[in-house]
């Protein structure tokens, strides 16, 4: 959990004058009490009216609330446009999450900002040829890259020739019409990029540990070297 998310959760637990010990907060947020002590000190230093002490517990005085979420006009346009694009061109889970994000954004925005959001005229159109299984594969490869999971993949090249690979996904890229996955290919012992619309099937093949020379950073450094 990101620190910003953890700080927000601490405020939620302390609302309404509830007394919470650092140990209880640490248990719920799955961190150490020492981390909670640092977070509480940060919140107090930021002006949040938290009272209490270590060993006794903490509470937040009634009447304090988080300030309303504010975005500039350009930020609203970027958020709405990005969510709409992901609804159309993202993975299946990404599309559902983008839809929920739009609902939440609309809920928290002040009235004038909500009106501006409704006036954003940036849209993404789903082309008939694009609605394929690649949306599920996009979610699968993204999750595999995040969790260091190997994938056993059936793939077709541009001529329709089948191949079987075990790959270590490192990231996914969108090129305007297609998504590609940058992977470490165990068959070729090298980096390879695969178009997700040419993936026939993919299943988990166990975890991998990032190794020197096989990481996304190594891929970027190799690309930079080749360009020069």
N, C-alpha and C positions, 0 to 999 in steps of 0.2 A: 504494500500500500504506500502511495506517495505521501510525503509528509503533509502536504496541503490537505489531502483527503483525511489524514489522521487527525489533524487539528480541527477540521470541521466536525468529525465524529465526536471528538472530545467535547466540543461545545454542545452537541446534541445530547450527550449523556448528562451534562451538567445543567441543562435547562430545567426550569421550574423549581430551583432551590434544592435539587437532589444532592445529597452528600455521597460522594464516591471516593473511595480510596484509590491511590495510585496502583495498588495491586489489582484491584477490580478492573480498573481501566486497562491495565496492561493485559489482563486475561482476555478481555473482550476484543482488544485490538491486536492481540497476538504479538506484543512487543515486551520489552523488559520494563520494570518500574523505573529504572534509570532514564529510559527514553521518555516516559511519561513526565518525570520531573523536569526534563529539559523542555518538553513541549509546553507544560504549564508555565514555566518561567518565560518562555517566548510569548505566550498569549498574554500574560500579565504585563510584560514589557510593551506589548502592542496596545495596551489600554483596555483589555477585557477585564471586567470586574469579578475576578475569581478570588475567593477567600479560602483559607485553610492552610494546612501545612503537612509536611511528610509525616506519616504515621497516624494522622488523625483523619484526613480526607479533605476533599475540595468540593466547593459548591459555587454556583454563579448566582449573583443577586438577581431577583426578578426585575423585569423591565428592560433587560439587555437583549438585543436581537442583532442578527447579522444585517449589515447594510444591504440595500437592494442591489442585485446584480446589474451592473451598468456596462454597456458596450457603446463604442462609437458607431457612427453610421457605417463606416467602412468595415468595422468588425462584424456588424450585423449582416452586411452583404456577404462577407466571406463565410460566416457560419452557415447561413441559409443556403448559399450556393454550393458549398462543400457537402452539406447534408443531402441536398437534392441530387447531386452528382453521384454520391455513394448509393443512394436509393436505387439509381438506375444502373450504375456501372460497378458497384461493389459486390462483394460476396453476399450470399443469402443472409448470413448473420449480420454482416455490416449494414445491409439494406434495412433490416429490422431495427438495428440499433440507431441508424440515422433517423428513421421515422420517429422513434421514441425521443431522440434528442431534440427534434423539431418541436415536439409537444412540450418538453420540459423548458425549452428556450422561450416558447410562447407563454408558458405559465409564469415564469419568473421576471419577464421583462416588464418595466413600467408601461403605462398605457401609451405614451407617445412613441416609445421604442417599439412596442408591439405593432403600432400602425405602420411604422417604417418597415418592419420586417414583412408585413403583409404586402408591401409595395415592391418588394424585390422581384424584378422581372428577369431572373436568370433561371433557366430550366434545362433539364437534360432529357433527351428523347431516347427511348429504347428502340433500337433497330430490330426488325424481325429476325435477322440472322444471328443476333447476339444472345438470344435467350437460350443458353445451353448449359450443360453440366459444369462449365467452367466456374460458375458462381459458387458451387459447393467446393470445387477444388481450390478456389481462391481462399476460402475460409480455412480449408484443411492445410494448405501450404503456409498461410500466415500463422496459424496456431503452431504448426510444426517448427517454424523459424523461431517463434517466441519461446517455445518449450524445449528446444534442442532435440527434436524427434526426427529420426530417420524415416524415410518413406520408401516403400517398395512400389515402383511405378511402372505401368504399361504406357508406352508413348508411341506416337506416330510422327515421323519427320514430315517435311513439306511435300514429299513424294508419296506419302501414305505408307511408308515402310515401317513395320512395327519393331520396337525394341523394348527390352526390359532393363530397368536401371534401379539401383538403390542409391538414393540421393540424400544429402543433408541440406535441407532448405535454409537459406541465410536471409532471404528477404524477397519481397515482391514489388514489381514496378508496373506502372500503367503507362501505355504508349499512345493513348488516344483511341485505339480500337481494340487492343489486346493487352492482357496482363501477362507478364513473364515472371518466372521465379529464378532467382540466382541461387545456384546450388553447388555444393561440392559433390561431384559425381564419383562414386566409389569404383565404377567400371573403368572410367578414363583416368582416375586419380588426378583430377584437375577440375577447375571451375567450368561450369556450363550454365547456359541460360535456356530455359524451356518455356515454350508458349503454353499457357494453361488451357487454351482451347484445343490443344492437340493431345492432352492427357486423356487416356482411355480409362484408367483406374489408378487408384493409389490407396495404400493401406499402411498402417503403422508398422515399423520394423525395429522398434526399440529406440532408446535414447542414445545420443552421442555426446561426447565431451569436445568442446571446441579445441582444436589443435593448432599449434603454430603453423602458419602457412596455408591454413584452410578456413580462415575466418572472413567475415565481410570486410573487415579493415584490410586484410591482405588482398582481397579482390579489388578494392578501390586503389590500393597502392600499385597493383599490377596494371590496372587500366590507366592510371596517371603516367606510369613509366612508358607504356606502349604509345600513348599519345605524344610523348616527347621523344 
